[in-house]
Amino acid sequence: MSTREITLESTVAGFTATGKLHTLSVWFILALRLMMGIAFFQSGLDKVLSGSFSASGYLQNAPPSNGSPVADLFVAMGQTPWFVDFVNVAVPWGEVLIGLGLIFGVLSRFAAFWGAFMMLMFYLGNWDIAHGYINGDFAYMLVFLSVAAFGAGRILGADQYIEQYEIGGQPLVERYPWTRYFLG
């Protein structure tokens, strides 16, 4: 087994962070991607197969009862019939598609972004700061963002092949650099 450390460096808003990443970390990045993929796929599949998922009651009642700072927004969403219809389809099928994308490493950054967005909405809707501002929903949101940042779909995933697919003799991500925001 060959292992070594790789130096990472990133500058954001004038601040530079550097560190060393052990090459064994690739397996933990893969584990995070698969864990979140399986969790979301299973959750979404349960909702789809039950055929009885409805967000209406949750949107109108849970956030106001737990003191969410955006409770009025959730109530307004829950009182808008077309939006409730959309959420009733988007949540279960979104979870299934996000899960499949992460499991197979297809459009991983795109899937992880939407997973993080859903977890942000769950965090705000399930507001509970009795034990601090960090809870499972917030932690999952950060895991999704980490999966996206690491380009986890390139690790034993289809994104590594999709990125190299040649169009006009050039790899896809070289010909269309914007695809890096969705793949990886």
TORBADREN-85533 format. One line per 5 residues: number of its first residue (from 1); their letters; for each residue x, y, z of N, C-alpha, C, O, CB. Coordinates in steps of 0.001 Angstrom, whole numbers, padded with zeros to 6 digits, always signed. Glycine has a CB too. Layout:
N
NUM> A> X/Y/Z/X/Y/Z/X/Y/Z/X/Y/Z/X/Y/Z; ... $
//
This chain:
184
1> MSTRE> +000849/-001172/+000000/+000000/+000000/+000000/+000896/+001237/+000000/+001794/+001376/+000830/-000967/-000003/+001224; +000634/+002108/-000931/+001406/+003335/-001045/+000573/+004504/-000518/-000552/+004733/-000963/+001839/+003581/-002516; +001139/+005227/+000426/+000445/+006398/+000957/+001429/+007558/+001022/+002638/+007366/+001152/-000167/+006106/+002364; +000892/+008741/+000931/+001693/+009952/+001056/+000761/+011091/+001413/-000457/+010921/+001471/+002484/+010257/-000255; +001342/+012248/+001651/+000532/+013416/+001953/+000547/+014363/+000764/+001548/+014489/+000058/+001041/+014127/+003225 $
6> ITLES> -000570/+015017/+000559/-000717/+015981/-000518/-001013/+017329/+000131/-001859/+017423/+001020/-001851/+015559/-001531; -000325/+018356/-000309/-000543/+019690/+000246/-001703/+020351/-000479/-001767/+020360/-001708/+000738/+020557/+000136; -002612/+020901/+000304/-003759/+021639/-000231/-003601/+023104/+000156/-003093/+023426/+001230/-005119/+021056/+000303; -004042/+023981/-000732/-004007/+025401/-000429/-005171/+026071/-001140/-005440/+025793/-002308/-002652/+026036/-000850; -005853/+026950/-000435/-006978/+027674/-001019/-007018/+029074/-000439/-006787/+029277/+000753/-008316/+026935/-000762 $
11> TVAGF> -007315/+030040/-001303/-007456/+031421/-000861/-008872/+031884/-001168/-009334/+031792/-002305/-006403/+032345/-001546; -009551/+032380/-000148/-010905/+032914/-000277/-010933/+034251/+000447/-010572/+034339/+001620/-011984/+031922/+000305; -011361/+035281/-000253/-011498/+036630/+000306/-010203/+037104/+000970/-010237/+037766/+002008/-012645/+036666/+001320; -009070/+036762/+000369/-007791/+037215/+000888/-007195/+036362/+001990/-006074/+036626/+002425/-007936/+038575/+001380; -007910/+035345/+002457/-007411/+034458/+003496/-006987/+033136/+002862/-007733/+032544/+002082/-008484/+034227/+004594 $
16> TATGK> -005802/+032687/+003197/-005278/+031445/+002647/-005219/+030385/+003730/-004714/+030617/+004829/-003888/+031663/+002030; -005742/+029226/+003401/-005674/+028071/+004295/-004836/+027009/+003606/-005019/+026737/+002419/-007107/+027525/+004653; -003925/+026414/+004344/-003113/+025331/+003799/-003187/+024148/+004751/-003430/+024309/+005947/-001637/+025782/+003580; -002979/+022993/+004218/-002978/+021792/+005036/-002482/+020616/+004233/-002264/+020714/+003025/-004368/+021508/+005588; -002308/+019512/+004912/-001863/+018290/+004253/-002972/+017251/+004364/-003579/+017075/+005421/-000532/+017761/+004878 $
21> LHTLS> -003216/+016586/+003278/-004247/+015563/+003201/-003560/+014237/+002933/-002811/+014107/+001965/-005305/+015890/+002097; -003807/+013263/+003774/-003228/+011941/+003581/-003958/+011248/+002438/-005174/+011391/+002311/-003308/+011098/+004886; -003245/+010507/+001613/-003884/+009882/+000457/-004938/+008854/+000852/-005821/+008552/+000050/-002840/+009226/-000413; -004871/+008308/+002061/-005927/+007398/+002515/-007267/+008113/+002674/-008312/+007466/+002748/-005528/+006751/+003839; -007240/+009439/+002726/-008471/+010217/+002866/-009450/+009968/+001736/-010655/+010149/+001910/-008149/+011685/+002934 $
26> VWFIL> -008951/+009555/+000577/-009823/+009305/-000570/-010901/+008281/-000206/-012034/+008385/-000675/-008997/+008811/-001782; -010561/+007303/+000617/-011533/+006273/+001007/-012616/+006847/+001925/-013763/+006403/+001886/-010819/+005103/+001706; -012256/+007816/+002738/-013247/+008436/+003619/-014154/+009390/+002838/-015337/+009531/+003149/-012548/+009190/+004766; -013592/+010033/+001833/-014406/+010883/+000962/-015421/+010018/+000218/-016592/+010382/+000110/-013512/+011670/-000043; -014969/+008874/-000293/-015878/+007933/-000952/-016945/+007456/+000031/-018121/+007371/-000323/-015095/+006725/-001524 $
31> ALRLM> -016542/+007147/+001260/-017502/+006682/+002271/-018560/+007742/+002557/-019735/+007412/+002714/-016772/+006309/+003570; -018160/+009008/+002628/-019132/+010083/+002859/-020129/+010164/+001708/-021333/+010297/+001925/-018413/+011436/+003033; -019612/+010083/+000479/-020493/+010135/-000699/-021488/+008979/-000677/-022684/+009183/-000886/-019662/+010096/-002003; -021003/+007784/-000427/-021886/+006616/-000423/-022869/+006653/+000745/-024035/+006293/+000584/-021062/+005334/-000366; -022407/+007084/+001921/-023293/+007171/+003086/-024472/+008104/+002805/-025625/+007755/+003059/-022512/+007661/+004322 $
36> MGIAF> -024170/+009290/+002282/-025233/+010247/+002012/-026110/+009771/+000861/-027322/+009989/+000870/-024646/+011623/+001697; -025506/+009125/-000126/-026286/+008592/-001242/-027259/+007527/-000788/-028432/+007556/-001161/-025370/+008026/-002304; -026790/+006594/+000006/-027664/+005516/+000500/-028748/+006079/+001411/-029913/+005696/+001309/-026841/+004447/+001256; -028362/+006988/+002300/-029346/+007570/+003231/-030452/+008294/+002467/-031631/+008119/+002774/-028656/+008546/+004213; -030086/+009099/+001484/-031100/+009850/+000742/-031917/+008944/-000167/-033132/+009107/-000276/-030445/+010949/-000080 $
41> FQSGL> -031258/+007992/-000819/-031996/+007061/-001679/-033030/+006289/-000862/-034184/+006170/-001273/-031026/+006081/-002379; -032623/+005770/+000283/-033533/+004996/+001125/-034690/+005854/+001638/-035841/+005418/+001627/-032774/+004388/+002302; -034386/+007059/+002083/-035429/+007953/+002588/-036429/+008306/+001494/-037640/+008281/+001715/-034805/+009230/+003160; -035915/+008634/+000317/-036794/+008985/-000798/-037615/+007802/-001277/-038807/+007937/-001553/-035982/+009537/-001947; -036975/+006636/-001377/-037680/+005440/-001833/-038809/+005068/-000875/-039891/+004675/-001312/-036703/+004267/-001976 $
46> DKVLS> -038563/+005191/+000420/-039622/+004930/+001408/-040820/+005853/+001180/-041970/+005416/+001241/-039079/+005113/+002845; -040541/+007130/+000918/-041618/+008094/+000685/-042365/+007781/-000610/-043595/+007815/-000648/-041056/+009522/+000637; -041614/+007475/-001670/-042236/+007177/-002968/-043109/+005926/-002859/-044252/+005923/-003317/-041151/+006985/-004065; -042580/+004880/-002261/-043320/+003618/-002177/-044527/+003685/-001250/-045505/+002962/-001445/-042403/+002523/-001713; -044461/+004557/-000239/-045613/+004678/+000662/-046793/+005310/-000056/-047946/+005019/+000260/-045247/+005504/+001903 $
51> GSFSA> -046503/+006182/-001028/-047555/+006850/-001786/-048372/+007830/-000970/-049388/+008340/-001443/-048462/+005839/-002376; -047936/+008098/+000259/-048747/+008968/+001113/-047964/+010171/+001645/-048385/+010796/+002619/-049301/+008172/+002275; -046838/+010502/+001023/-046064/+011643/+001505/-046812/+012933/+001240/-047271/+013183/+000126/-044682/+011684/+000844; -046931/+013754/+002284/-047542/+015065/+002148/-046820/+016048/+003057/-046678/+015802/+004254/-049052/+015012/+002482; -046370/+017145/+002500/-045630/+018146/+003251/-046511/+019224/+003850/-046032/+020041/+004636/-044610/+018777/+002375 $
56> SGYLQ> -047774/+019246/+003502/-048662/+020340/+003905/-048708/+020553/+005419/-048469/+021660/+005902/-050057/+020075/+003397; -049006/+019522/+006144/-049105/+019651/+007602/-047793/+020067/+008230/-047764/+020899/+009136/-049564/+018347/+008214; -046707/+019484/+007746/-045382/+019836/+008269/-045091/+021313/+008024/-044700/+022027/+008947/-044287/+018958/+007618; -045278/+021774/+006791/-044952/+023155/+006442/-045745/+024155/+007284/-045212/+025188/+007690/-045220/+023397/+004961; -047006/+023850/+007543/-047855/+024798/+008259/-047726/+024712/+009775/-048019/+025684/+010471/-049281/+024579/+007873 $
61> NAPPS> -047290/+023556/+010307/-047320/+023374/+011752/-045962/+023245/+012440/-045759/+023829/+013505/-048108/+022183/+012055; -045039/+022501/+011862/-043770/+022239/+012551/-042932/+023498/+012774/-042543/+023761/+013912/-042962/+021239/+011763; -042639/+024283/+011742/-041787/+025461/+011981/-042379/+026464/+012983/-041639/+026974/+013824/-041531/+026168/+010670; -043679/+026764/+012925/-044193/+027690/+013940/-044118/+027114/+015360/-043883/+027851/+016318/-045632/+028058/+013617; -044316/+025806/+015494/-044322/+025215/+016836/-042922/+025101/+017431/-042772/+025039/+018651/-044966/+023844/+016794 $
66> NGSPV> -041892/+025072/+016579/-040549/+024951/+017136/-039787/+026284/+017152/-038607/+026319/+017500/-039763/+023926/+016346; -040454/+027368/+016779/-039834/+028691/+016852/-038866/+029006/+015725/-037981/+029845/+015892/-039124/+028825/+018135; -039017/+028343/+014572/-038122/+028603/+013449/-038132/+030083/+013090/-039192/+030708/+013061/-038523/+027756/+012232; -036957/+030647/+012815/-036908/+032071/+012457/-037564/+032371/+011108/-037822/+033531/+010788/-035469/+032541/+012430; -037833/+031332/+010319/-038489/+031527/+009027/-039842/+030806/+008987/-040287/+030362/+007928/-037583/+031025/+007885 $
71> ADLFV> -040479/+030697/+010138/-041761/+029991/+010240/-042804/+030574/+009295/-043563/+029823/+008681/-042280/+030043/+011672; -042856/+031893/+009166/-043852/+032520/+008293/-043667/+032088/+006835/-044648/+031899/+006115/-043767/+034049/+008402; -042424/+031935/+006405/-042149/+031473/+005045/-042673/+030048/+004851/-043297/+029750/+003833/-040633/+031534/+004747; -042423/+029177/+005813/-042888/+027800/+005708/-044421/+027733/+005709/-045011/+026958/+004956/-042318/+026960/+006858; -045048/+028531/+006541/-046518/+028565/+006576/-047065/+029032/+005232/-048012/+028447/+004706/-047021/+029494/+007713 $
76> AMGQT> -046470/+030083/+004678/-046904/+030590/+003363/-046736/+029509/+002296/-047606/+029344/+001441/-046099/+031860/+002969; -045636/+028780/+002340/-045432/+027689/+001374/-046507/+026625/+001562/-047048/+026105/+000586/-044017/+027062/+001533; -046817/+026301/+002820/-047815/+025269/+003119/-049232/+025675/+002768/-050097/+024812/+002619/-047757/+024914/+004568; -049493/+026973/+002631/-050823/+027455/+002284/-050968/+027729/+000781/-052010/+028209/+000336/-051132/+028716/+003071; -049947/+027429/+000019/-049963/+027644/-001423/-050103/+026281/-002103/-049129/+025536/-002207/-048666/+028393/-001904 $
81> PWFVD> -051315/+025955/-002566/-051574/+024597/-003081/-050604/+024120/-004161/-050134/+022984/-004097/-052957/+024536/-003628; -050294/+024954/-005146/-049395/+024511/-006209/-047999/+024226/-005658/-047311/+023329/-006146/-049321/+025567/-007321; -047572/+024996/-004629/-046249/+024777/-004056/-046212/+023481/-003254/-045230/+022741/-003304/-045848/+025960/-003171; -047282/+023211/-002516/-047365/+021951/-001767/-047340/+020771/-002741/-046664/+019773/-002491/-048654/+021910/-000890; -048073/+020882/-003844/-048049/+019819/-004861/-046636/+019602/-005389/-046199/+018466/-005574/-048998/+020164/-006027 $
86> FVNVA> -045928/+020700/-005627/-044543/+020611/-006099/-043655/+019926/-005053/-042899/+019014/-005387/-043994/+022018/-006426; -043741/+020358/-003803/-042912/+019791/-002724/-043223/+018307/-002515/-042328/+017513/-002225/-043137/+020566/-001406; -044504/+017942/-002666/-044886/+016536/-002479/-044244/+015612/-003511/-044106/+014413/-003271/-046394/+016398/-002546; -043859/+016161/-004642/-043148/+015388/-005662/-041634/+015610/-005522/-040858/+014658/-005602/-043632/+015788/-007091; -041221/+016853/-005315/-039801/+017203/-005299/-039037/+016560/-004152/-037896/+016141/-004342/-039648/+018692/-005223 $
91> VPWGE> -039629/+016471/-002976/-038891/+015914/-001838/-038619/+014425/-002023/-037455/+014024/-001992/-039666/+016142/-000541; -039646/+013580/-002214/-039323/+012158/-002343/-038484/+011822/-003572/-037510/+011076/-003473/-040587/+011363/-002384; -038856/+012369/-004731/-038104/+012058/-005950/-036749/+012745/-005957/-035783/+012210/-006502/-038900/+012471/-007185; -036668/+013925/-005355/-035376/+014594/-005211/-034431/+013766/-004370/-033258/+013622/-004714/-035550/+015975/-004591; -034927/+013221/-003272/-034091/+012366/-002427/-033632/+011125/-003195/-032470/+010731/-003094/-034859/+011952/-001156 $
96> VLIGL> -034522/+010517/-003949/-034152/+009333/-004742/-033063/+009693/-005749/-032051/+008999/-005842/-035391/+008752/-005475; -033265/+010777/-006506/-032302/+011150/-007547/-030970/+011611/-006964/-029912/+011288/-007504/-032882/+012248/-008424; -031014/+012355/-005877/-029772/+012761/-005205/-029034/+011519/-004726/-027822/+011397/-004900/-030066/+013719/-004010; -029778/+010604/-004123/-029165/+009368/-003646/-028516/+008574/-004754/-027379/+008124/-004609/-030189/+008518/-002960; -029220/+008393/-005866/-028663/+007643/-006999/-027441/+008351/-007585/-026445/+007712/-007921/-029730/+007450/-008090 $
101> GLIFG> -027529/+009671/-007704/-026394/+010430/-008224/-025150/+010229/-007376/-024051/+010072/-007908/-026737/+011908/-008293; -025316/+010231/-006069/-024163/+010055/-005189/-023691/+008604/-005156/-022487/+008348/-005155/-024504/+010518/-003780; -024610/+007665/-005129/-024206/+006253/-005108/-023363/+005915/-006324/-022327/+005263/-006201/-025436/+005336/-005052; -023801/+006356/-007502/-023100/+006022/-008734/-022071/+007080/-009150/-021359/+006894/-010137/-024099/+005829/-009841; -021991/+008177/-008411/-021024/+009219/-008728/-021319/+009918/-010034/-020405/+010218/-010801/-019652/+008644/-008775 $
106> VLSRF> -022601/+010184/-010298/-023040/+010844/-011528/-023593/+012226/-011177/-024487/+012349/-010340/-024115/+009986/-012276; -023061/+013253/-011816/-023462/+014636/-011511/-023370/+014879/-009997/-024277/+015446/-009389/-024916/+014921/-012026; -022276/+014445/-009419/-022134/+014440/-007961/-022203/+015822/-007333/-022843/+015996/-006296/-020840/+013800/-007586; -021561/+016797/-007937/-021623/+018148/-007357/-023036/+018706/-007432/-023503/+019349/-006491/-020647/+019095/-008080; -023708/+018467/-008530/-025091/+018920/-008693/-025978/+018250/-007644/-026780/+018916/-006989/-025610/+018611/-010128 $
111> AAFWG> -025836/+016945/-007488/-026625/+016201/-006499/-026312/+016685/-005086/-027220/+016879/-004278/-026350/+014686/-006614; -025031/+016878/-004789/-024639/+017312/-003442/-025147/+018720/-003140/-025536/+019011/-002009/-023114/+017264/-003290; -025143/+019596/-004153/-025685/+020948/-003950/-027155/+020868/-003534/-027564/+021507/-002564/-025535/+021802/-005241; -027952/+020079/-004274/-029376/+019983/-003948/-029596/+019251/-002627/-030543/+019553/-001901/-030132/+019270/-005072; -028733/+018297/-002314/-028814/+017657/-000996/-028551/+018666/+000109/-029250/+018676/+001122/-027814/+016493/-000895 $
116> AFMML> -027543/+019518/-000078/-027236/+020559/+000911/-028391/+021544/+001032/-028732/+021970/+002136/-025943/+021305/+000532; -028995/+021908/-000098/-030141/+022821/-000069/-031305/+022208/+000713/-031932/+022877/+001534/-030589/+023170/-001505; -031588/+020925/+000448/-032676/+020267/+001179/-032375/+020222/+002674/-033262/+020443/+003499/-032903/+018841/+000641; -031115/+019933/+003022/-030760/+019871/+004439/-030856/+021251/+005088/-031204/+021354/+006264/-029343/+019302/+004613; -030554/+022301/+004345/-030728/+023660/+004872/-032200/+023917/+005165/-032545/+024473/+006208/-030185/+024715/+003873 $
121> MFYLG> -033058/+023513/+004248/-034496/+023698/+004472/-034980/+022852/+005664/-035792/+023315/+006465/-035289/+023325/+003193; -034484/+021628/+005775/-034847/+020782/+006925/-034325/+021406/+008221/-035009/+021383/+009244/-034278/+019340/+006751; -033120/+021960/+008176/-032531/+022615/+009350/-033415/+023770/+009818/-033703/+023910/+011007/-031107/+023129/+009029; -033835/+024585/+008868/-034681/+025726/+009226/-036086/+025277/+009642/-036695/+025885/+010521/-034771/+026706/+008048; -036593/+024231/+009023/-037927/+023739/+009359/-037973/+022960/+010656/-038971/+023003/+011374/-038441/+022882/+008257 $
126> NWDIA> -036893/+022244/+010963/-036831/+021434/+012192/-036108/+022170/+013309/-035494/+021549/+014176/-036131/+020100/+011918; -036182/+023449/+013286/-035429/+024321/+014188/-035478/+023828/+015629/-036545/+023697/+016230/-035967/+025741/+014112; -034304/+023561/+016158/-034188/+023183/+017562/-032790/+023562/+018010/-031810/+022908/+017652/-034469/+021649/+017783; -032709/+024617/+018790/-031402/+025080/+019237/-031215/+024858/+020738/-030378/+025500/+021372/-031222/+026557/+018900; -032004/+023943/+021292/-031897/+023655/+022725/-030489/+023205/+023102/-030026/+023466/+024213/-032911/+022581/+023127 $
131> HGYIN> -029816/+022537/+022185/-028458/+022047/+022449/-027430/+022741/+021555/-026359/+022191/+021297/-028392/+020528/+022239; -027752/+023940/+021086/-026849/+024691/+020221/-027370/+024742/+018794/-028364/+024105/+018446/-025456/+024076/+020247; -026680/+025507/+017996/-027124/+025724/+016615/-026751/+024581/+015669/-027261/+024513/+014550/-026539/+027011/+016094; -025888/+023707/+016100/-025452/+022606/+015240/-026244/+021354/+015609/-026217/+020896/+016752/-023913/+022354/+015379; -026952/+020812/+014615/-027684/+019554/+014814/-027407/+018642/+013626/-026573/+018962/+012780/-029224/+019807/+014977 $
136> GDFAY> -028092/+017525/+013559/-027856/+016560/+012491/-028126/+017127/+011113/-027377/+016845/+010177/-028703/+015349/+012703; -029182/+017921/+010962/-029496/+018509/+009654/-028367/+019424/+009185/-027981/+019404/+008017/-030821/+019293/+009718; -027850/+020218/+010101/-026749/+021133/+009770/-025487/+020337/+009416/-024783/+020662/+008460/-026465/+022098/+010957; -025214/+019294/+010200/-024034/+018464/+009931/-024145/+017777/+008569/-023169/+017723/+007820/-023856/+017408/+011042; -025322/+017255/+008247/-025512/+016625/+006934/-025326/+017635/+005803/-024780/+017300/+004753/-026908/+015988/+006843 $
141> MLVFL> -025778/+018861/+006018/-025593/+019896/+005010/-024094/+020092/+004744/-023674/+020213/+003593/-026254/+021231/+005466; -023302/+020122/+005805/-021863/+020289/+005633/-021223/+019070/+004965/-020267/+019216/+004203/-021204/+020547/+006981; -021740/+017874/+005241/-021219/+016678/+004574/-021496/+016771/+003076/-020616/+016484/+002264/-021853/+015387/+005170; -022712/+017169/+002705/-023024/+017341/+001283/-022083/+018355/+000630/-021583/+018121/-000470/-024486/+017789/+001107; -021844/+019468/+001302/-020951/+020486/+000746/-019521/+019958/+000628/-018813/+020300/-000319/-020976/+021751/+001616 $
146> SVAAF> -019095/+019133/+001576/-017767/+018522/+001510/-017671/+017558/+000335/-016670/+017544/-000382/-017447/+017791/+002821; -018706/+016757/+000138/-018735/+015827/-000995/-018594/+016607/-002303/-017867/+016189/-003204/-020054/+014992/-000996; -019281/+017727/-002401/-019184/+018558/-003603/-017786/+019153/-003739/-017197/+019126/-004819/-020236/+019681/-003568; -017262/+019687/-002645/-015952/+020345/-002695/-014837/+019367/-003062/-013908/+019728/-003785/-015641/+021000/-001351; -014923/+018151/-002575/-013890/+017149/-002867/-014020/+016539/-004254/-013136/+015796/-004681/-013939/+016051/-001840 $
151> GAGRI> -015091/+016831/-004962/-015284/+016209/-006274/-015368/+014699/-006123/-014719/+013952/-006856/-014138/+016591/-007240; -016178/+014258/-005161/-016230/+012854/-004772/-016717/+011920/-005874/-016495/+010712/-005789/-017110/+012705/-003584; -017368/+012440/-006894/-017824/+011604/-007995/-016689/+011091/-008861/-016881/+010195/-009683/-018788/+012365/-008842; -015502/+011661/-008674/-014327/+011198/-009417/-013690/+009980/-008749/-012807/+009344/-009326/-013296/+012326/-009539; -014129/+009663/-007554/-013573/+008528/-006811/-014484/+007327/-007021/-015553/+007241/-006417/-013425/+008860/-005283 $
156> LGADQ> -014071/+006418/-007862/-014854/+005224/-008186/-016283/+005577/-008584/-017230/+004869/-008241/-014869/+004266/-006999; -016424/+006678/-009311/-017733/+007116/-009766/-017720/+007402/-011261/-016660/+007510/-011878/-018179/+008353/-008995; -018896/+007522/-011822/-019022/+007742/-013265/-018538/+009126/-013699/-018171/+009315/-014859/-020462/+007557/-013687; -018534/+010093/-012782/-018100/+011448/-013169/-016685/+011460/-013736/-016391/+012253/-014630/-018173/+012386/-011968; -015808/+010600/-013235/-014430/+010585/-013741/-014400/+010212/-015222/-013522/+010668/-015954/-013565/+009599/-012929 $
161> YIEQY> -015345/+009391/-015670/-015412/+009001/-017079/-016167/+010035/-017906/-015794/+010332/-019041/-016078/+007634/-017221; -017229/+010576/-017324/-018015/+011592/-018034/-017148/+012813/-018323/-017214/+013376/-019416/-019264/+012001/-017209; -016330/+013228/-017342/-015469/+014396/-017529/-014474/+014206/-018675/-014094/+015175/-019332/-014717/+014696/-016244; -014058/+012982/-018912/-013057/+012705/-019942/-013666/+012351/-021299/-012941/+012142/-022271/-012165/+011583/-019488; -015006/+012283/-021363/-015673/+011976/-022629/-015267/+013017/-023655/-015372/+014218/-023404/-017222/+011937/-022461 $
166> EIGGQ> -014812/+012569/-024787/-014285/+013498/-025789/-015361/+014016/-026733/-016187/+013271/-027259/-013195/+012829/-026589; -015309/+015314/-026917/-016175/+016007/-027868/-015244/+016816/-028759/-014563/+017732/-028298/-017259/+016928/-027143; -015225/+016467/-030029/-014328/+017161/-030959/-012866/+016998/-030577/-012064/+017908/-030790/-014676/+018634/-031018; -012509/+015843/-030011/-011123/+015580/-029643/-010694/+016183/-028322/-009523/+016084/-027956/-010236/+016080/-030701; -011609/+016804/-027600/-011302/+017409/-026302/-012150/+016774/-025223/-013321/+016474/-025456/-011530/+018930/-026333 $
171> PLVER> -011570/+016558/-024016/-012395/+016078/-022903/-013519/+017080/-022608/-013334/+018290/-022735/-011525/+015851/-021636; -014658/+016568/-022221/-015852/+017381/-021957/-015551/+018584/-021074/-015956/+019700/-021398/-016926/+016531/-021305; -014839/+018373/-019952/-014606/+019482/-019014/-013608/+020508/-019540/-013564/+021634/-019045/-014114/+018941/-017692; -012816/+020136/-020525/-011925/+021127/-021134/-012677/+021934/-022187/-012469/+023140/-022324/-010692/+020441/-021764; -013542/+021265/-022919/-014328/+021956/-023948/-015392/+022846/-023314/-015646/+023957/-023779/-014988/+020939/-024896 $
176> YPWTR> -016005/+022344/-022252/-017051/+023089/-021540/-016689/+023171/-020059/-017186/+022371/-019267/-018449/+022415/-021728; -015839/+024114/-019669/-015375/+024193/-018277/-016502/+024350/-017250/-016337/+023951/-016097/-014422/+025345/-018137; -017626/+024916/-017643/-018743/+025102/-016711/-019296/+023773/-016217/-019964/+023734/-015183/-019854/+025904/-017374; -019028/+022660/-016946/-019538/+021355/-016498/-018894/+020901/-015195/-019417/+020013/-014521/-019303/+020304/-017572; -017762/+021505/-014834/-017110/+021162/-013564/-017992/+021498/-012358/-017814/+020929/-011281/-015774/+021897/-013447 $
181> YFLG> -018933/+022412/-012538/-019840/+022768/-011444/-020874/+021672/-011184/-021489/+021647/-010118/-020548/+024084/-011756; -021070/+020777/-012133/-022058/+019717/-012010/-021423/+018357/-011781/-021957/+017522/-011051/-022920/+019672/-013239; -020271/+018142/-012417/-019585/+016857/-012340/-018525/+016898/-011249/-018154/+017965/-010758/-018950/+016492/-013697; -018049/+015723/-010885/-016929/+015672/-009936/-017285/+015329/-008588/-016417/+015260/-007718/-016250/+016905/-009890 $
//
